[in-house]
Amino acid sequence: MARPQVSGAGAQRLKTLEEAGLLLQGLHSIVERMALAAKVQQPIQPYVGQFRRAAVPVADLLKGHFGPIADQVTALNLLATRSGRDRLRVNGLREGIAAIRNSLDVAGRKVYEQFAVEEEGAPSRRARTRPDDLPDVVEGLPDVVDLERGGGR
């Protein structure tokens, strides 16, 4: 099924999500280099600085329309600066990157739902499609009880 068309505001938000996804790939590459350094017992501090500098533009980009995702990026930035075992820090960063990627996907689907524009000539999904020639009562079925009026038998 083809993606529906979106309005101008929706297109701008999708563009923001796409840019954030590209910047998130950069963060992921830094985390993986950090993991390689931790695996061979090298210091990961140079990568922590790179990660902190690369995470700020992602959070700033998402702050306008996607505040909760920006908060996830900020929390990930704080996680990178915590002390502790390098291996645990890398695992936490990997999980955080995966959670942000998932949040970006969900936000993209929501943008398509909220900002969908109906094409001209196509029937609206929200419009009722009930032909006028259908009878109000179908033979063989009991009458419908009108619960709003408190009706019953």
Disulfide bonds with the S-S distance in Angstrom:
none
